[in-house]
Amino acid sequence: MINYRIPLLIVLASWIGFSYAQETWSLQDCIDYALQNNIQIQKNRISEDKGDVALWQYKGALFPSLNFNTNQSMGYRPFEENTAIVQNGQVTNTTNKVTYQGSYGVNANWTLWNGGINHKNIEAQELQNEITKLNTRQSELTIQEQIAQLYVQIMYTKEARKVNEKLLQTAQSQYDRGKEMLNQGQMAKADLIQLEAQLSSAQYAVVNSETQLANYIRQLKTLLELDLNTPFDVSGEIPSDDQVLAMIPDAHEAYAKALEIRPEVKSAQLNVDAAALNLDIAKRGFYPTIGISASLGDSHYSASKDDTGKQMKTNLNMSAGLTFGVPIFDNRRNLSNVKNAKLQQASSRLDLQDTKNTLSSTIEQYWINANSNQQNYIAAKTRVKSQEASYELLNEQFQNGLKNTVEVLQGRDNVISAEQDMLQSKYTTLLNIQLLKFYTGEPITL
C-alpha cells in the first residue's frame, strides 16, 4: 500500500517553502545586505580601525615623552629617640617618631635617532593598513561569490522541484490507471506494485528537493546573518537561453585582468614589499641610538627645621643629559631578527606566486565548466525534447494497455535523467560565465 506519510511530508515541505516565500530577495539585495551585516566583513573593518590606531601610536613615538611622578610617605619609629635622615645631601635630626616626606619629579625623554626605525615603523604600518583594507575587499568579493553560488543553486533546485512535481503527477496517474487495469484483469499485481514503488519514489524526490531547497536557503541566510525567524526566499527568474548561451570570456584575458584588479594579488604583492621593509628595520637594529633626557625634581620633609615652602625652594633640582648607545653584543637578537626577516621575505614571494597560481587555476576551472556545460546544455535540450516525446507516447500506450510497466518506468527514468542534465548544465553554465566576468571586475547579474 501507499505510504500516506509521504504526502504529509510534501504538505509540510510546501508549508516551509510558503513561509520562506513571504519575502523575496534579489541577488543584489543579498549582496548589499551581506556587505553591511556579514560578521566576518565587520571584523575586517574593525581590523582596519585597529591598524589606524597602531599607525597613530607609531607616529607618537617620534615625539618626546613627558611624565610626572610623586611619592608621599609616612614613617614611624616607635623605639627611636633620635633619628638622622639624609635628604638631598643634608642630614636632618629629629626626635619625632612619626615623620612625613614628599617628593616630586617631572621627567622627559626623547629619542633623537635610533637608526631610523621609528620612521620605518610608520612606513611598515601604513603598508600593513593597505594590506588590511585589501583583505577586507577580498572578504567582500568572497562573500559575493559564495552568495552567487548559493543563489544559483536555489534557483536550480526550484526548477528541479518542478520537474519532480510534474513526474509525481504522472506517476500518480499511472498508479491510478494501474489499479483500474488490475480490477479489469488487464494487469498483474506485480506490475501494480512496481507502479506503487514508482509513485513512492516520485513522492520522495519531491520531498528531497524541498529539503535541499530549505537547506540552501538556510546556508544563504547564514551568509546574510539572518536568523530563523526571518522569512526569506529568492526572487531570481528562470534564466533565458540568451544568458546561458552568451559568449564565454577568454580565460587568458580574464586572468590578465584579474592579476591587475584582484585584491588578493595586490595584497600578496604588498606583503612582499612589507617583508623587504621589515628586513630593512631588522638591519637597523645594529645602528647606534641617540637620545636626550631631562628631569625636574623637588621634595620636602616634616622633620626639617625649615618650612615646606623653603624646603621646596632649596631642594629644587634639575638635570639634562645626552645618551648615546651602540649595540655590541645583544645575545644574537638583532642577527636573529635579520635572518627571520630574510626567511619571511622568501616566504612572502612564494605566497605571491601561490596566489597567482591559485587565481589562474580558479579562472581556468570556471572557463572549463562554462564551456563544457554550455555544450552539454545545447545537447541536453534536444535530448529532453526527444525523451519527453517518447515518454508521452509510452504513457499513452500504457494507458491503453499496449506497454508494460517496465517500459514505462524506463521511459520515466530517461526523462528524469535528461531533465536533470539539462538543468544542471544550464545553471552551471550561467554561474561560471558570471564568475568569469566577476573576476574581471564586472558585477554578478542574474
HELIX and SHEET records of a PDB file:
HELIX    1   1 ARG A    5  TYR A   20  1                                  16    
HELIX    2   2 LEU A   27  ASN A   37  1                                  11    
HELIX    3   3 ILE A   39  GLY A   60  1                                  22    
HELIX    4   4 ILE A  117  ASN A  183  1                                  67    
HELIX    5   5 LYS A  189  LEU A  224  1                                  36    
HELIX    6   6 ASP A  241  VAL A  244  1                                   4    
HELIX    7   7 ALA A  251  ILE A  261  1                                  11    
HELIX    8   8 PRO A  263  LYS A  283  1                                  21    
HELIX    9   9 ARG A  284  PHE A  286  5                                   3    
HELIX   10  10 THR A  308  ASN A  315  1                                   8    
HELIX   11  11 ARG A  333  GLN A  399  1                                  67    
HELIX   12  12 THR A  405  PHE A  438  1                                  34    
SHEET    1   A 2 THR A  24  TRP A  25  0                                        
SHEET    2   A 2 ASP A 233  VAL A 234  1                                        
SHEET    1   B 4 SER A  65  TYR A  76  0                                        
SHEET    2   B 4 VAL A  98  TRP A 113 -1                                        
SHEET    3   B 4 THR A 289  TYR A 301 -1                                        
SHEET    4   B 4 ASN A 317  GLY A 325 -1                                        
SHEET    1   C 2 THR A  83  GLN A  87  0                                        
SHEET    2   C 2 GLN A  90  THR A  94 -1                                        
END                                                                             
